[in-house]
Amino acid sequence: MTPAELLESHAEAGARYQTALAELEAAFINLAAHDRALENQNVPVGPTPVRGFFGHPDSRPWPLRHAEFAATGGLNWQDETRARGNELINSVVAASV
C-alpha cells in the first residue's frame, strides 16, 4: 500500500465511521425513548419491568469522538430521547382514548 492509498483508505474508514456513528446515535436514542415510554406510569404495559441502559450520556461519549471524523459532541442524546419518548407516550395515550 502506498502512502496515497493509505490516506485514501483512511478517508474511507472515516466516512464509514461517520455513517456507523450516526446509526449508533439514532439507534441509542430510539431504544432509550422506547424504554422511557414503557417506564411511563401512564402507559399500560403490564407488570414486566423495562431494563434499559446503564447510563445515558448527554452527548456523544468522548471515546467515540474522533479528531477528524467526529470531533464534536453531536446531538444532545438526553434531549432527543426525551422528545422521542414523549412522542411515543403521546401516540400510545392517543390510541387508547
N, C-alpha and C positions, 0 to 999 in steps of 0.2 A: 504494500500500500504506500502510495506516495504521500507526502505532506499535504498536497492539494486534495487528494482523495480522502485523507483523514479529516480535513476541515469540512469537506462536503458531507462525509459520514456523520460528523459531529452535528452539523446543522440538521440533518435528517433525524438524528436521535433527539435533538432538542425539539423539533416540530412534533415528533411522536410523543414526547414527554408532555408538551403543552396540551395536546389532544387528550391524553390519558388523565392528566391532572384536572382538566375541565370536566371530564366524565366522572372522576372520583368525587369532585366537589358537588356536582349535580346529584350523584347517587347518595352521597352522605346527607345532603340537605333533604332530599326526598324521603329517605328512610327515617331520618330523625324527625321530620314533620309527621310522618305516619305514626311513629312512636308517640309523639306529642298528642296527636288526635286520639289515639287509642287510650292514652293515660287520662284523658279529659273525663271528668266525672259526669259530664252531660251526654257522653256517647255510650249508649248501652251495648257493651260487647261481651258481657258475661264476667264470670269470676277469674278468667285466665289472666295472670299478670303479664304485663308487657315488659320484656327485657330489652333495654336499649343500650346505647353506647356508654362506655365507662368515663368518657369525658366529652365535652363539646367545646371545641375551640371557637374563639370569636372571629378568627380569620385563618387563612392558610397557615398550618403549623410551620415553624421555622425549618425543620429538617426537610420539608418538601419544597422550600423555596430554592431557586437556582439563580445565580447572579445574572445570567444572560437570558434564560428562557422562562423564568417565573420569579422575578425579583420582588414583586410587591406582595402584600397580604391578600390581594384579591377581594372577593366578596366578604361581607360580614356574615359568616355562617349562622350565627345565632339569630340575627335579624331575618335572614332569608328563611330559616327553619320556622321561626315564629309566624311569619307571613304565610308560608305554605301550609303550616299546621292549622292556622286559623281558617284558611280556605277549605281544607279538608273537614274540619269540625263543622263549619257552616254548611257544607254540602250534605253532611250526614244529618244534621238537625233539620235542614230544609226538606230532605227526603222523607223524614219520619213524621212530619207535621201533616 
